[in-house]
Amino acid sequence: MCVCQTMEVGKYGKNASRAGERGVLLEPFIHQVGGHSSMMRYDDHTVCKPLISREQRFYESLPPEMKEFTPEYKGVVSVCFEGDSDGYINLVAYPYVESEVLEQDDMPERDQPRRKHSRRSLHRSSSVGEHKEERLSLAGDNPESSIQETKSPKVELHIHSDVPFQMLDGNSGLSSEKISYNPWSLRCHKQQLSRMRSESKDRKLYKFLLLENVVHHFRFPCVLDLKMGTRQHGDDASEEKAARQMKKCEQSTSATLGVRVCGMQVYQLDTGHYLCRNKYYGRGLSIEGFRNALYQYLHNGLELRKDLFEPILAKLRSLKAVLERQASYRFYSSSLLIIYDGKDNRAGMFMERRAEMRLKRVDASLPEILQDDISTEPSPSALPKVDVRMIDFAHSTFKGFRDDPTVHDGPDMGYVFGLESLINIMEQMREENQ
């Protein structure tokens, strides 16, 4: 058991999951679409991930104008890996105090994950619901286990969504199974538990970063995770790791566009589920394939969401202007999240009109009669909410940061090139679909 179990955690928000009134029971974050670290849900507005000290310090040193485009940094918690006599495990968060807690940096490089950021007390806001049996079985948690092997009732209770997810395989065919979490989130969570279990004899406490849950504003979050830049390895990478990363870039759109798909989930109005893609799909894309993936991300199963072009482009242009002013900054291996709601008021209106037309026995397969009502360019006040956030700063640097020996000149032009490519492709797509 965890050595910090005697600690008391202050007041809890309504319906907060708790562990014996002392700690916060962490849940897998079901909307994780990419990355290596397992993102955990702390409460409705907060997620957490294993702490890497470089990433923490980077969040604490962010220029004010970049904070609009990064998750809010909320602080640090101690996380215990707790097992019980029945062979189940929990991850429980407690207030952080200086102790024997180790950081992710202490792990071998091959095991180190990465992803997001956050500064606040250990008070949870309201949770979606209380879970009495928020436990994952130790049985079958090999990282390479198939989805089928992990589909136990305990897992379903622990990682639950009312909206099913479907993974698209390498041949673009739908998997036969609908599940209640993004498949990548489960993969990362199983790998994290496997690492922690293997170290459990020597290590009882972990430091986790608390970060803003950037999708909490969205009912049906459609998320695109893009690996940005023409270079992915940090200045401190070994020759072997640098060579691996350079090869991945050369064989993907990272070299040709400065950006590649790392993960995606998009809500489909016609079927009522999320379609998901992972990083292996993204690595194999050509320039045209990347363009098609972006089109798919903006398509809700019934139509292309043309109303998203302007708000997303505005955010990307604004971010580009900010980064062009950040001299000496490098964001190696960082990602960019683009987020919108897959079922906003406009989508609801579209579905209502389709239902009305079905009742009238009129062909409703994207009928022209709807084009005037629904698909016209929206007024500025009706523009959908979108968000664009930079994440994963475990390999970032700037002049004077942690006495890094390598100092770079000017802005991160590899990252800026990726933004320019993204902007150009979206502008072309908008013009072709007017």
PLY file of the C-alpha trace (Angstrom):
ply
format ascii 1.0
element vertex 434
property float x
property float y
property float z
element edge 433
property int vertex1
property int vertex2
end_header
0.00 0.00 0.00
1.02 3.59 -0.51
3.01 5.21 2.29
0.99 8.43 2.07
-2.35 6.91 2.89
-2.52 8.65 6.24
-2.70 12.05 4.56
-5.99 13.88 4.53
-7.19 15.65 1.41
-9.33 18.75 1.91
-12.91 19.13 0.73
-14.18 17.34 -2.36
-16.47 18.63 -5.03
-19.87 17.07 -5.53
-19.73 13.42 -6.64
-15.94 13.38 -6.61
-14.46 9.91 -6.72
-12.40 9.29 -3.62
-10.33 6.58 -2.01
-11.21 6.13 1.64
-11.89 9.88 2.02
-8.14 10.52 1.72
-7.17 10.65 -1.95
-8.63 11.21 -5.40
-9.18 8.05 -7.43
-7.83 8.64 -10.94
-9.69 7.42 -14.00
-8.34 6.85 -17.53
-9.01 9.84 -19.77
-11.20 8.37 -22.51
-10.55 11.10 -25.13
-6.78 10.62 -25.38
-6.00 10.15 -29.08
-2.17 10.16 -29.10
0.99 10.41 -27.06
2.94 7.96 -24.90
1.95 8.90 -21.35
-1.35 7.73 -19.97
-3.52 10.77 -19.39
-5.67 10.35 -16.29
-8.92 12.13 -15.51
-8.65 13.97 -12.17
-11.99 15.77 -12.39
-14.21 17.30 -15.08
-11.80 20.17 -15.69
-8.44 18.55 -14.91
-6.28 15.72 -16.21
-2.90 14.52 -14.99
0.12 12.73 -16.43
3.47 11.42 -15.16
5.73 14.36 -14.37
8.88 15.05 -16.35
10.78 17.88 -14.67
11.80 19.58 -17.93
8.16 19.76 -19.01
7.07 21.08 -15.61
9.70 23.83 -15.64
8.79 24.71 -19.20
5.15 25.22 -18.22
6.24 27.38 -15.33
8.37 29.49 -17.71
5.86 29.96 -20.53
5.71 33.44 -22.11
2.34 35.07 -21.27
1.27 35.27 -24.91
1.69 31.50 -25.33
-0.66 30.63 -22.47
-3.74 31.06 -24.66
-2.44 28.17 -26.74
-1.38 25.78 -23.97
-3.31 23.94 -21.25
-3.34 25.69 -17.90
-0.67 24.36 -15.55
-2.30 23.53 -12.21
0.43 21.97 -10.09
1.70 18.59 -8.92
0.20 15.65 -7.02
1.66 12.48 -5.54
0.18 9.35 -7.09
0.16 5.96 -5.41
0.02 2.62 -7.14
-2.29 0.66 -4.82
-3.19 -3.00 -5.11
-5.66 -5.03 -3.08
-5.96 -8.66 -2.02
-8.23 -9.47 -4.97
-5.60 -8.55 -7.55
-7.04 -5.18 -8.56
-5.17 -1.92 -8.74
-5.99 1.76 -8.32
-4.10 4.96 -9.03
-4.83 7.45 -6.26
-3.72 11.11 -6.11
-2.72 12.84 -2.87
-1.43 16.35 -2.09
2.22 16.57 -3.04
4.83 16.94 -0.32
8.62 16.76 -0.68
9.48 13.12 -0.06
10.86 10.08 -1.80
8.58 10.76 -4.76
10.41 10.11 -8.01
9.90 11.77 -11.35
9.55 10.28 -14.80
13.10 11.45 -15.50
14.37 8.68 -13.22
13.00 6.02 -15.56
15.03 4.60 -18.46
14.67 6.71 -21.60
12.82 3.97 -23.49
10.09 4.02 -20.84
9.65 7.76 -20.68
6.33 9.05 -21.98
5.25 12.60 -22.69
2.28 14.98 -23.13
0.28 18.09 -21.53
0.55 20.53 -18.36
-1.02 22.47 -15.00
-1.15 24.82 -10.62
-3.87 24.26 -8.08
-4.97 22.60 -4.84
-6.29 19.06 -4.65
-10.00 19.95 -4.82
-12.04 18.21 -7.48
-14.91 19.82 -9.31
-18.10 17.87 -9.98
-17.64 14.48 -11.56
-19.89 12.83 -14.11
-20.79 10.17 -11.61
-19.59 8.11 -8.70
-18.05 4.76 -9.46
-18.02 2.20 -6.69
-15.76 -0.24 -8.52
-13.21 2.00 -10.21
-10.58 -0.72 -10.46
-8.57 -2.32 -13.22
-7.61 -5.97 -13.04
-3.94 -6.87 -13.01
-4.80 -9.84 -15.15
-4.05 -9.40 -18.85
-2.55 -5.91 -18.63
0.30 -6.66 -20.98
0.72 -3.51 -23.14
0.43 -5.58 -26.29
-2.81 -7.25 -25.25
-5.63 -6.92 -27.71
-8.76 -4.88 -27.10
-10.73 -8.09 -26.75
-8.49 -9.27 -23.91
-9.22 -6.13 -21.89
-12.97 -6.02 -22.35
-13.84 -7.13 -18.83
-16.81 -5.63 -16.94
-14.36 -3.96 -14.56
-12.71 -2.10 -17.42
-16.08 -1.09 -18.81
-17.04 0.40 -15.46
-13.72 2.14 -15.15
-13.51 3.63 -18.66
-17.01 4.56 -19.71
-18.59 6.79 -22.30
-22.17 6.91 -23.52
-20.83 7.37 -27.06
-19.14 4.34 -28.66
-15.78 4.54 -30.41
-14.75 2.63 -33.51
-11.20 2.22 -34.69
-10.41 2.45 -38.39
-7.86 -0.19 -39.35
-5.00 0.21 -41.79
-7.24 -0.63 -44.72
-9.72 2.08 -43.76
-12.33 -0.50 -42.85
-14.33 -0.25 -39.65
-13.45 -2.59 -36.84
-16.30 -4.93 -35.97
-16.37 -3.83 -32.35
-17.72 -0.65 -30.79
-16.08 0.25 -27.49
-16.66 2.93 -24.86
-13.23 4.59 -24.91
-10.69 5.71 -27.47
-8.56 2.59 -28.12
-5.34 4.60 -27.78
-6.26 5.76 -24.28
-6.61 2.15 -23.15
-3.31 1.18 -24.77
-1.46 4.00 -22.97
-3.17 3.22 -19.67
-2.25 -0.47 -19.83
1.36 0.38 -20.61
1.50 2.85 -17.73
0.09 0.31 -15.27
2.52 -2.31 -16.52
5.49 0.03 -15.93
4.28 1.01 -12.48
3.60 -2.58 -11.48
7.09 -3.66 -12.56
8.57 -0.95 -10.31
6.15 -1.41 -7.41
8.66 -3.24 -5.19
11.13 -0.34 -5.29
8.91 2.64 -5.82
5.68 3.61 -4.08
5.09 7.23 -5.09
5.04 9.07 -8.39
4.79 12.75 -9.24
2.06 13.69 -11.71
1.41 17.03 -13.40
-2.07 18.52 -13.07
-3.23 20.08 -16.32
-6.35 21.67 -17.73
-8.70 19.24 -19.47
-8.90 21.15 -22.76
-11.88 19.16 -24.07
-14.15 19.72 -21.07
-16.03 22.53 -22.88
-17.14 20.13 -25.61
-20.00 17.62 -25.38
-18.73 15.46 -28.24
-15.05 16.43 -28.59
-13.57 15.87 -32.02
-9.80 15.87 -31.50
-6.92 16.00 -33.99
-3.44 15.43 -32.53
-0.69 16.67 -34.85
3.03 16.11 -34.32
4.55 19.45 -35.29
7.89 20.38 -36.81
10.49 18.89 -39.13
12.59 17.59 -36.21
11.37 15.49 -33.28
14.46 14.64 -31.17
15.60 16.88 -28.35
19.09 18.33 -28.01
19.90 15.75 -25.32
18.83 12.72 -27.37
21.33 9.89 -27.84
22.68 9.31 -31.35
20.56 6.18 -31.60
17.34 7.96 -30.61
18.09 10.94 -32.85
18.60 8.58 -35.78
15.29 6.83 -35.09
13.41 10.10 -34.89
15.03 11.48 -38.04
14.06 8.32 -39.92
10.42 8.68 -38.82
10.42 12.27 -40.02
12.03 11.41 -43.37
9.47 8.68 -44.03
6.42 10.79 -43.15
4.87 14.18 -43.84
7.01 15.63 -41.03
9.73 16.16 -43.64
7.53 17.36 -46.50
4.91 19.36 -44.55
6.40 19.89 -41.09
3.37 18.14 -39.57
1.99 14.60 -39.33
-1.12 12.99 -37.86
-0.50 11.52 -34.42
-4.11 10.61 -33.57
-7.71 11.55 -34.25
-11.28 11.01 -33.15
-14.25 12.51 -34.98
-17.92 12.18 -34.06
-20.17 10.82 -36.81
-23.71 12.20 -36.88
-25.01 9.44 -39.13
-23.95 6.58 -36.85
-23.62 8.26 -33.45
-20.08 7.06 -32.74
-16.50 8.31 -32.92
-14.15 7.22 -35.68
-10.58 6.92 -34.43
-7.13 6.94 -36.02
-3.73 6.44 -34.34
-0.12 7.48 -34.93
0.75 4.44 -37.06
-1.89 5.50 -39.55
-0.46 9.02 -39.54
3.13 7.93 -40.15
2.21 6.20 -43.41
0.39 9.12 -45.02
1.56 10.88 -48.16
0.89 14.58 -48.65
-2.41 13.72 -50.34
-3.14 11.22 -47.57
-2.60 13.91 -44.95
-4.99 16.16 -46.83
-7.59 13.37 -46.91
-7.15 12.77 -43.19
-7.79 16.45 -42.50
-10.90 16.27 -44.67
-12.09 13.24 -42.72
-11.51 15.06 -39.44
-13.77 17.88 -40.63
-16.49 15.54 -41.93
-19.30 14.47 -39.61
-20.51 11.52 -41.66
-23.16 13.59 -43.40
-21.32 16.64 -44.66
-18.08 18.58 -44.53
-18.14 21.06 -41.64
-17.36 24.12 -43.76
-18.29 26.36 -40.84
-15.10 25.22 -39.06
-12.64 26.58 -41.63
-12.61 30.21 -40.52
-12.43 29.73 -36.73
-9.69 27.10 -37.03
-7.72 29.18 -39.54
-7.99 32.25 -37.30
-6.55 30.30 -34.36
-3.72 28.84 -36.46
-2.76 32.23 -37.88
-2.76 33.75 -34.41
-0.58 30.94 -33.04
1.84 31.30 -35.95
2.23 35.03 -35.22
2.93 34.27 -31.54
5.55 31.61 -32.26
7.33 33.79 -34.82
8.06 36.17 -31.93
9.57 33.48 -29.66
13.30 33.74 -30.38
15.45 30.71 -29.38
12.42 28.54 -28.53
12.33 24.99 -29.87
9.33 22.69 -29.38
10.86 19.36 -30.41
8.43 16.42 -30.30
5.54 18.61 -29.19
2.03 18.22 -30.54
-0.83 20.50 -31.50
-4.43 19.67 -30.62
-7.33 20.97 -32.72
-10.71 20.49 -31.05
-14.33 21.17 -31.98
-17.73 19.88 -30.89
-19.12 17.11 -33.06
-22.70 17.82 -32.12
-23.39 21.51 -31.72
-26.69 23.36 -32.24
-26.16 23.52 -35.97
-25.72 19.75 -36.18
-28.85 19.23 -34.13
-30.79 21.46 -36.49
-29.49 19.48 -39.46
-30.63 16.18 -37.96
-34.07 17.59 -37.11
-34.54 18.73 -40.72
-33.47 15.30 -41.99
-36.01 13.64 -39.70
-38.75 15.97 -40.91
-37.96 15.16 -44.51
-37.98 11.42 -43.83
-41.45 11.78 -42.36
-42.49 13.52 -45.55
-40.94 10.67 -47.55
-38.46 12.96 -49.22
-34.99 11.76 -50.09
-32.81 13.23 -47.34
-29.34 12.21 -48.50
-27.75 15.65 -48.30
-30.67 17.26 -50.18
-30.30 20.57 -51.95
-33.23 21.99 -50.02
-31.05 21.86 -46.91
-28.14 23.63 -48.50
-29.72 27.07 -48.15
-30.92 26.49 -44.58
-27.90 24.73 -43.14
-24.79 24.80 -45.29
-24.48 28.49 -46.00
-21.64 30.42 -44.38
-22.65 31.19 -40.78
-22.68 34.68 -39.37
-19.73 35.59 -37.10
-21.94 35.25 -34.02
-22.88 31.71 -35.09
-19.31 30.46 -35.62
-18.71 27.18 -33.78
-16.37 27.01 -30.83
-12.96 25.56 -31.66
-9.75 25.29 -29.67
-6.09 24.98 -30.65
-3.54 23.97 -27.97
0.15 23.09 -27.92
1.05 20.13 -25.70
4.04 17.89 -24.80
7.04 19.99 -23.82
9.38 17.29 -22.45
11.99 18.11 -25.13
11.44 21.87 -25.47
14.13 24.46 -24.81
14.96 28.17 -25.04
17.92 30.40 -24.23
18.71 30.25 -20.51
16.38 27.33 -19.81
17.89 24.91 -17.26
21.38 25.89 -18.40
20.87 23.99 -21.65
24.22 24.01 -23.47
22.69 24.28 -26.95
21.20 27.69 -27.76
19.18 28.17 -30.95
18.74 31.35 -32.97
15.41 32.78 -34.06
11.98 31.13 -33.85
11.27 27.42 -34.37
10.96 27.51 -38.15
10.27 23.77 -38.38
7.15 24.28 -36.26
6.20 27.44 -38.16
6.59 25.52 -41.44
4.14 22.93 -40.13
1.63 25.64 -39.28
2.04 27.21 -42.72
1.40 23.83 -44.38
-1.68 23.28 -42.26
-3.02 26.76 -43.03
-2.37 26.37 -46.77
-4.11 22.97 -46.98
-7.14 24.24 -45.06
-7.36 27.36 -47.23
-7.27 25.23 -50.38
-9.89 22.89 -48.95
-12.14 25.83 -48.10
-11.85 27.24 -51.64
-12.60 23.86 -53.23
-15.71 23.36 -51.09
-17.32 26.80 -51.24
0 1
1 2
2 3
3 4
4 5
5 6
6 7
7 8
8 9
9 10
10 11
11 12
12 13
13 14
14 15
15 16
16 17
17 18
18 19
19 20
20 21
21 22
22 23
23 24
24 25
25 26
26 27
27 28
28 29
29 30
30 31
31 32
32 33
33 34
34 35
35 36
36 37
37 38
38 39
39 40
40 41
41 42
42 43
43 44
44 45
45 46
46 47
47 48
48 49
49 50
50 51
51 52
52 53
53 54
54 55
55 56
56 57
57 58
58 59
59 60
60 61
61 62
62 63
63 64
64 65
65 66
66 67
67 68
68 69
69 70
70 71
71 72
72 73
73 74
74 75
75 76
76 77
77 78
78 79
79 80
80 81
81 82
82 83
83 84
84 85
85 86
86 87
87 88
88 89
89 90
90 91
91 92
92 93
93 94
94 95
95 96
96 97
97 98
98 99
99 100
100 101
101 102
102 103
103 104
104 105
105 106
106 107
107 108
108 109
109 110
110 111
111 112
112 113
113 114
114 115
115 116
116 117
117 118
118 119
119 120
120 121
121 122
122 123
123 124
124 125
125 126
126 127
127 128
128 129
129 130
130 131
131 132
132 133
133 134
134 135
135 136
136 137
137 138
138 139
139 140
140 141
141 142
142 143
143 144
144 145
145 146
146 147
147 148
148 149
149 150
150 151
151 152
152 153
153 154
154 155
155 156
156 157
157 158
158 159
159 160
160 161
161 162
162 163
163 164
164 165
165 166
166 167
167 168
168 169
169 170
170 171
171 172
172 173
173 174
174 175
175 176
176 177
177 178
178 179
179 180
180 181
181 182
182 183
183 184
184 185
185 186
186 187
187 188
188 189
189 190
190 191
191 192
192 193
193 194
194 195
195 196
196 197
197 198
198 199
199 200
200 201
201 202
202 203
203 204
204 205
205 206
206 207
207 208
208 209
209 210
210 211
211 212
212 213
213 214
214 215
215 216
216 217
217 218
218 219
219 220
220 221
221 222
222 223
223 224
224 225
225 226
226 227
227 228
228 229
229 230
230 231
231 232
232 233
233 234
234 235
235 236
236 237
237 238
238 239
239 240
240 241
241 242
242 243
243 244
244 245
245 246
246 247
247 248
248 249
249 250
250 251
251 252
252 253
253 254
254 255
255 256
256 257
257 258
258 259
259 260
260 261
261 262
262 263
263 264
264 265
265 266
266 267
267 268
268 269
269 270
270 271
271 272
272 273
273 274
274 275
275 276
276 277
277 278
278 279
279 280
280 281
281 282
282 283
283 284
284 285
285 286
286 287
287 288
288 289
289 290
290 291
291 292
292 293
293 294
294 295
295 296
296 297
297 298
298 299
299 300
300 301
301 302
302 303
303 304
304 305
305 306
306 307
307 308
308 309
309 310
310 311
311 312
312 313
313 314
314 315
315 316
316 317
317 318
318 319
319 320
320 321
321 322
322 323
323 324
324 325
325 326
326 327
327 328
328 329
329 330
330 331
331 332
332 333
333 334
334 335
335 336
336 337
337 338
338 339
339 340
340 341
341 342
342 343
343 344
344 345
345 346
346 347
347 348
348 349
349 350
350 351
351 352
352 353
353 354
354 355
355 356
356 357
357 358
358 359
359 360
360 361
361 362
362 363
363 364
364 365
365 366
366 367
367 368
368 369
369 370
370 371
371 372
372 373
373 374
374 375
375 376
376 377
377 378
378 379
379 380
380 381
381 382
382 383
383 384
384 385
385 386
386 387
387 388
388 389
389 390
390 391
391 392
392 393
393 394
394 395
395 396
396 397
397 398
398 399
399 400
400 401
401 402
402 403
403 404
404 405
405 406
406 407
407 408
408 409
409 410
410 411
411 412
412 413
413 414
414 415
415 416
416 417
417 418
418 419
419 420
420 421
421 422
422 423
423 424
424 425
425 426
426 427
427 428
428 429
429 430
430 431
431 432
432 433
